[in-house]
Amino acid sequence: MTRSPIDRVVAAAICGAVSVVTILFSTRQGIARDEAYYMNAGERYVAYFDDLLTGRLKNPLSRESIDRYWSYNAEHPPLFKLLYGASWRALHRCTCAIDNRWHPVVARLAAGQHSTIGLLSELTAFRLPTAVTFGWLCALAYLFYVDALGSRRGAIVAALLMFAQPRAFFHAQTASFDLPVAALWFATMYAYWRALGAESWRGAIVTGLLFGLTLATKLQSAVLPLALGAHWGWLAWMRHRQDRSNPDVRPLLSMLAAPIVLLGMWPWLWHDTLSRVRNYLAFHWNHEQYNFEYFGRNYNQPPFPWHEPLGMLVVTAPVILLVTAAAGILLLMRSSVKDDDRSTRALLLLSGALPIAVFMGGRLPIYGETKHWLATMPFLTLAAGYAIDRLGASLESELRIVGSGRRLAMSAALVLVAFVPAAAETLRSHPYGLSHYNALAGGAPGGADLGMNRQFWGYSVKGLLPWLNQRLPPRATLYLHDTNEDSYNLYMRSRALRDDIVDASSIGEPGTRFVSDAALVIHEKHFDDVDFRIWETYGHVQPAQVLTLDGVPLVSVYLRNP
């Protein structure tokens, strides 16, 4: 089928609905460790433009000025950190002196030149760009399916199954890079596919620009040209066998300009460019390893199990997605696809397999589990949509379903059959998506029994903050365990944690960190010794409160004097 204006309306509705639902649910989401760093960086980056607009920054291009604002968290590109800071600045911290220039409506509402109006809470404002990007990704899945595979029924299934994934939904509620880079990876692939059938440079330019934005989001995007280049080579070989001309090379050529986009968006690279690029690459090449539990064993150094990405996929993705995606892949390999003059199936296979395949060498860090290869998931949802669509076509033929009303009713039933189980898993795990395991694993309890990683990033403590606020005495000291100082400060600023509760790590020496009124233990295998040390220090073994998901302990609180 040919895309019609109604498809743009449906895609916009999907984007809006997913964005709104995601940001509303994010209010229950704890602050992840890395997320706190990126929020901090976003504040600093947007301050550069604040000071530039108000005249406080006299030499904006000097090395001293650039380093003052942009050297923090320079191990990651700036695009989404800048978006987080801009969203926070415009929607939470709206000051008249600045917003007369770029937020005039809100500025007029402020009373006095230095008044502040918060349209959104601080954390919500920071996280909004990721939530909107998630909506955009779901809409792109819909549009690509309509364009390449030709059915609205399958397209809706693909979009909804992209939305209803516990791990993806978790990352969509954080101010971090994993969901955004997955969205931009898919968008770049989509633009490349469209550009192969275009007659002008416009599609190629869009492809290069999107790839530049992908590079400006996270380093792992640098391998995307391997998939697109391999696809172009395959397509050229196929056409050579048919005595036809080579495919359009302009989309690939335009991607060569992507580093210019990255450089233009990253002021930190404007001085000592070659040296800083080397440092950036070296940081990730020699990246610090973190602990990860996989089938009962703790890993913190390579070699890692080659099958870890596949194992985590099988035990974390909704079962309905796994089953339908497997069926869809088999069906796609056996069938013809609209516009296969562009080898669409080969493109989907290469672009979808590469994000997960690079982690199967056993050398790259696995501590981030599924977040590292979220870019694979949209391609699985496309395959799942294709399986559901083919099932619908078979049912229409076998049951002789005629009439638009009956076909619509059957299509709606199939969409619900695919979506509801996945949505139920996602809802049940929220807001502890990193502790979710699917029915094949036996849910969260089964994941614990299998010895799978319980969680990471120290985000789950938010579920205990109301209890801590109520039970801890005035000016209590609290050992925060794996919750970092930046997260603690953000909890304080957002008033999620009482402002008189003191981070125990800020007092005393590291060896005396349990000299506190209360202590948190975030349960992961490599933290098993923390409980024992608290028992020894506090003189008892009884936690005062335990946060659980389906009975699986996530965080325990010990009180010195219960």
N, C-alpha and C positions, 0 to 999 in steps of 0.2 A: 504494500500500500504506500501511497505518497503522503508525506507529512502534510497536515492541513492546519489552518489557524487554530482549530480546536485543540490540537496537540500542544501548541504553545500555551494555551490556557490551562490545560491539564498539568503540564509541567510546572507552570507558575504556581498552581494550587498545591502541587506536591511540595515544591520548595518552601512555600509559605507555611504549610501545615507542619511539615517536619521541623522547620526552624523553630516555630512557636512551641511545639510540644517539647522539643529538646531543651530549649532554654528554660521552660517552666519546670521541667524535671531537674534541671541542674541546680536548683536551689537547695536540694537535699544532698548534693554531691560534695564530698570532702575535698580539701585542697591537696592536690598531689605535689610531691616534693619538687619535681622539675617544673611543674606548673608555676609554683611560687617564684622560681627564678625568672621565668619568662614574663610574668606579670611585673616583676621588679624592673626587668630590662625594658619592657614597654613603657613604663613611667619615665625612665631616663631618656629613651629615644624621643618620645613626644615632647619632653621638656626642651630638647634641642630646638624644635620648631616653635614652641612657645616663646623661648627666649629670643629666637630670631625675629619673630613677628613683633615682639614688644620692644625690640632694640636693646635688650640686655646683653645680647651676644654680639660683640663688636667685630670679631674676626672669625666668621663661621667656618671658613675653609682651612683655617690653620690647623696644624697637627695637634696643638694643645687643645683647641676647642673640640676637634673631632674626638680625640681620645677621652676627654672629660665626659662626654655623653655616650660614646659608642663602644668603648673598650670593654664594658661589662658584658659578660656572656657572649664574647666574640667567637666562641667555638661553634656557634650556630648562626646561619644567615638571618637577616633581620625582618623579612617580610611580615610574618604573622606576629612577631613581637611588636612591630610597629602598629599593626592593625589592632592588637589588644590594647596598646597604649592609647591609640586614637579613639577607640570605642570608649574606653574608661574616661578619657579626657572630655569627650563630647557628650556622653550620656550619663556620666556620674559626677564628674567634677567640672561643672560648667561655670566658668568665671567670666564676668562681663567684659573685662579688659581684653580677653582673647576672643570671646564668642561673638562680639560685635562684628568680627571679621568672618568667622566661619560657622556661626550658629546664631544668626540674628533673632530668630523667633524666641529661642530660649533666653537669649540675652535680655530681651525686653521684659521677660517675666522676672528677672532677678532684681531684687531690691537693693540698689547700691552698687557701686562700681566693683567691689570685691565680693559680692554675694555669690553663693554657690547653690546650684540647684541640681539635685540628683534625680534624673528621670528613671534610672535603674539603680539597683544596689551595686555596690562596688564589684563583687564577684560576678554578678550577672553581666555587667558591662564589659568586664574583661573577657568573658567567655562567649559573648554574642557572636564574634566573627567565626568561631569554630562551628557554632550551631547553624549559622546561615550557610556556611560551606557544606555542612552535612546535608542540609536541604537541597543545595545546588547539586551535590553529587547524586542524590536520589532522583532529582529531575533529569540530570544527564543520562542516568541509566534508562529512564523512560524514553527519552528522545532518541538515544542511540538504538534502542531496541526497535522503535518504530521505523527509524531510517534504514537499519541494516537487516532486520529480521521480519519487519512488516506486520506487526499485530499489536493492537492496543491491549488485548488481554494479557499477553506475555509481558508487555512493557510495564503494566501496572504491577504484575507479580514481581518483576525484577526490582522495581522501585520500592515496593513495600518490604521485600525481603532484605534489601539493603538497609532499610530503616530498622527492621526488627532483628537486630543482632546484638546480644548483650555486650560483647566486647567493643564493637564499633560504637554502640550507643553510649557506652561509658566514655570513650575517648572524644566523642562529639560534644561532651559536656565539660571538657577541660580546655584551658588555654595552653594547648601544646600543639605539636607539629604533625603528629602521626595521622590523624584524620585529614587535615588539610593537604598533606603531601599525597595521600591516596587519591583525594579528589582531583588534584592537579595532574597527577599521573594519568588518571582516566581521561581527563579533559584534553590533555595533550595528545593521547592516542586517538581520541575522537576527532580532534581537529586535523590530525595527520590523515586519518581515513577519509574525511571529507575533502581534504586538499588533493588527494589522489584523483578525485573525479572532477576537480575544478579546472577551469580554463585560464584563470588569472592568478596573479601572485597573492591575492587577498588571503586565500586559505593557508598558503605557505607562511605568510607573515604572521597570521594568528597562531599557527603551530609554533613558530619560533618564539613568539612573545609568551605563550603559555609555558613553553619549556623553560624560558628564562625565569618566569615566576616560580616554577617548580624548583629550579636550582636555588632560588632565593628563599625557599622554605626549608629544605632539608637535604643533606648531602646524598642520601641514598638515591635521589632522583637522577644522579649522574649516570646510572646504568641504564636508564630508559632508552637511550639511543641504540643500545645493543639489541633490544627487542625490535625497535622500529627499523634499524638497519638490516637485521636478519630477515625481517618480513619483506623489505624492499628487495633484498637479494633473491629471496624465494620467488617473489612475484616476477622479477626480471627473468629469472631462469625459466619459469613457466611460460612467459610470453615468448622467450627465445625459442622454446620448443615448438611454439605455435607460429613461428616466423612473424611475430608482431613486434612493434616498437617497445622500448623499455618504458616502465612506468615513470611518471613525473618525478624528477629528483628534487624539485624545488622545496618540498616540505622538509627534506633532510638538510638541504643547504641552508635553509633559514634557521635551523636549530644551531648551526655553527655560530650564529650571532647571539645566542642565549647568554653566554658569559658577559656580554656587554650589558645586558639587562641586570644581571647579578651585580656587576661592578657599579652600575649607576645607582642601584638601590642600597648599596652597602658602603656608607661613608668611611667605615673603619679601614676599608681596602684602599682608600684614596692616597694614603701615605705608605711608603715602603711596601708597595703592592706585592711584588714577587715574594718578599720575605714573609709577609702575612698570609699569602695564599699557601705557601709551604707550611707555615705553622698550623693553619686551619686543617690542611690535609693530614699533617703529621699527628695532630691531636686525635683524629678519628682512626688513623691507621694504627696508632698505639693506644687505643682507648682503654681506659680502666675497665677491668672486668668486675661484674657484680654477681652475687649469688643467685642461683636459680635451682629450684627443686623439680626434678622430672623423674617420675616413677620411683620415688623413694630415695633418690640419690641427689646430693647437693653438688652442683657444678659451679665453679668460679674461675676455671681456666680451661682453655682448649686442650685437647680436642673434645668437641661436644658430639652427642649422638647425631648422626646425619639425618635421622628420621624425626628429630624433635619438632620441626615445623609441621610436618604431616601429623604427628601424634597430637600436638596441641590443637590443630585444626579439627581433627576427628572428635576430640573430647570437649570442645568448647563451642563450635558452631551449632546452631539449632539443627536437630536431626532432620527436620523437613527440608531444610536447605541442603544438607549433605546428600540426601536421597535424590531429591529432584535435580540438583546440580550434576550428580553423577549420571543420572539418566539423560539429562540434557546434553552433556558432553558427548555421550555415545551417539545420541540422535544427530547432533550436529556433524559428527564425523562421517555419518552415513548419508546425509542429505545434502541437497543443493540449497544455497543461501542466496537471497536476492543480492544482486550486484556483486556476485562472487568474482567478477572481473577484477576486483581488488583483493582477492584472497582473504575475505573477511574472517573465515574460520581460523586461518593460520595466524592472522593478527591477534585475534582474541586469545588463542593458545599461547603465543609468545609473550604478549603483554601481561596476561594473567598469571602465567607460570613463573616468570622471571623474579617477581618480588619474593616469592617463597623459595625458589630454587637457589638463590644466592646464599641462603642460610643453611643449605643442606651440605655444604662443604666441610662443616665441623670446625671452622676457624672463626667465623664472625660471632660476636657476642649474642647470646640468646636470652639475656636477662630481661629483655623487654617483651618476651614471648610474642603474642599475636600482634602487638602494635607495630612490630617491624615490617610485617607484610600485610597490612590492611589493604594495600593496593590490589591484592589478589581478590578480595571479596566482591567487588562489583562485577567481576567477570564470572564468578560463580553464580551470582544472582541472575545474570543474563542467561546462563545455561539453565538455571532452574526455571526461569520464565519460559524458555523454549520448551522444556519438558511439559509444563502445565498447558501451554498453548497446543502442543501436539496431542496431549490427552484430550483436551476440549474438542479438537477437530475430529478425533477418532470417535468420541462419544456422540457428536452431532451426526456422524455418518452411521454409526451402528444403531443408535436409537432413533434415527430419522427425525431429529429435532429440526423443525422448520418454524419460521416466523421470528421476527426480530425480538419480540418479547421473551419467547422461550429461550432463545439463544443468549439473550442478556441475563436472564435468571440463572442459566447454567454457568455462564461465565462468572457471575458474581459468586456463585457457590464455590467454584474452583478457586477463585481468588481468596475467599475466606478460609477454605481448607488449607491453603498454603500459608496464609498470613497469621491466622489465629494461634497455632501452636508456637510459632516463632515469637509472636508478640507476648504470649503468656510467659515464655522463658525470660524474655527481656524485662518484663514488668516484675516478675518474681525476684530477679537478681538485683534490681535497682534498690539502693544506690551503690551496691557492692559488686559491680560488674566484673571486676578482676578476680572475684572469688567464685564466679559462675562456672559450672560444668554441666554438660548436657545429659540427657537421659541415657545415652550410651555409657557414660562414665558413672551414672547413678546419682546425678545431681551434685550439689556441693558436698554432701556427706561421702558420696562415692569418690569424688575427686580427692578428698582428704584420705580416704582409705587406700587409694591408689598411690598416694605419696606425690601428688601434684602440687605445684606452687600455690600457696594459699592466697597470696596477694603481693603487691609491691607498691612503692611510692609513698607509703605511710599515710594514705588518704582517709582510711576508714575510721580514724579516731573521731571524726565529726559526729558520728552516731552516739558518742558518749559525752559530748560537750554539755548537753542539758543536764545530765546526771552530775557531772563534775561541778557545774555552776551551782547546783543545789546542795551538794554534799560537802564540798571542800570548805574548810574554815576560812575566815578572812585572811588575806595575805599569805595563802598557802603556797608552798613550793611544789612544783610538779615536774617529775622526770618524764620527758616527752618521747623518749626512745627514738623511733625512726621518723618522727615528725620534726622537720627541720625548723630552724629559727625563722626563716622567711614565712613559712606557713603559720607558725605561731603568731607572728606579727600581723599577718592578714586576718587571722581569727580574732585578734584583739581589735583591729581597726573596724572589722565588720560587726563587732559586738557579739560574735558567736561564743566567745569565751570571756569570762569576767576579767576586767582590766586589772584586778588586784592579784590575780594568780600569776606567780612568778615562775619562769622557766628555770628549772633547777640547774641546767647546764651552764647558766650564766653566773653561777656562784660556785666557789670551791674548785678543787682540782678534779681532773677526770676520774681519779681513783676514788673520789668521795661523792660521785654523782648520785648515789642512792641516799645521801643525807638530804632527804626531802620528805614532805608530808604525804605524798602520793606518787605512784609510779605507774606508767603505762607499759604494757608489753604487747607489741604488734606481732602476731604469731606467724612466723616463717621458720623453716627448718634450721637455718643458720643462726636463729636467735634463741635456740632452745636453752642456752646457758643463762639467759637473762633472768628467767624465772628463778633459777636456783640461787643466783646472786642476790636477788631481792629477798628471797626467803631467809637467806643467811643474814642479810642486813636488817630486815624488819623483824625477824624473830618469829614469823609465822608463815603458813603456806596458803592461807585462804584469801582468794581474790574477793574484793568487795562487790565487783560488778563485772560481767563478761558480755561483750557484744558478740552476737552470733548471726550466722546466716543458715537457716534450716538446721540449727543445732550445732553447726561447726563454729568453734571459737575463732573470732577474728582479732579482737583486742580485749585484754584483761586489765583491770585497774586494781592495784593494791594500795591499801591505806596503811600508813605506819601504825596508827592507833585506830583499829577498826571498831 
